[in-house]
Amino acid sequence: MKKILLPVAALTMIIGATLFNSCTKDDTVAPVITLTGGETYTVTYKSAATFTDPGFAATDAEDGAITPVVTGTVNMNSAGEYILTYTATDAAGNSASKSRTVTVDAAPYLAGSWSHVDIIDGTTYPAEIEAVTASTTTKNKIYFAKFAGYTNAQPYATLSGSSMTMPAQTFMCGATPQANRTFAGTASATFTSGGWTINYTITEDAVSVNGQSVYTPSK
């Protein structure tokens, strides 16, 4: 009788184990990633030697806290937008990713008082103190209070990477503002030394003049 009961008991255990395993819930839920500071983040050009991430974390229903892997870099010495991607994977292989766009904004770095000298058609004019302001609505955009000997002109330049460009534009300027000045030029920036030089062509009443404005920090 005992010889018959033993195989039956073993068979019962196998069936029970099979039923238990078949009822085990599979882990199909991916971790949840949280980005401190949000998915868009702005830092000022050259405000630090390297970028410091404001923070990130990931949690998983089964595994608890998970450290995400971060890919991408931010160059604090080059204005523009950078994408950082955060990826977290749990023990079951479920993966989640989230991205953050980091803007390195050079406009606040350049805003303030600068000493600039204009060289127009070979004639050098006395140095003046230039007020440069940063746009409050467009990243990497600055305005000039004076430019090429003109006052109240408010031409603008945009910054990308380590270079500056001034697109073709028409502006009003002078003691009695007139809308007959057009500008087209290029600009090269030497931000590492704190200044930059703008080469330009201005057309006034159909007459074109070539010029250069050299900017250095105002003491």
Secondary structure, DSSP 8 states (H G I E B T S, - for coil): -HHHHHHHHHHHHHHHHHHHHHTS-------EEEETT-SEEEEETTSSSS-----EEEEETTTEEE--EEE----TTSBEEEEEEEEEE-TT--EEEEEEEEEEE-HHHH-EEEEEEEEETTEE---EEEEEEE-SSSTTEEEESEETTEES---EEEEEBTEEE---EEEEETTTTEEEEEEEEEEEEEGGGTEEEEEEEEEETTEEEEEEEEEEE--
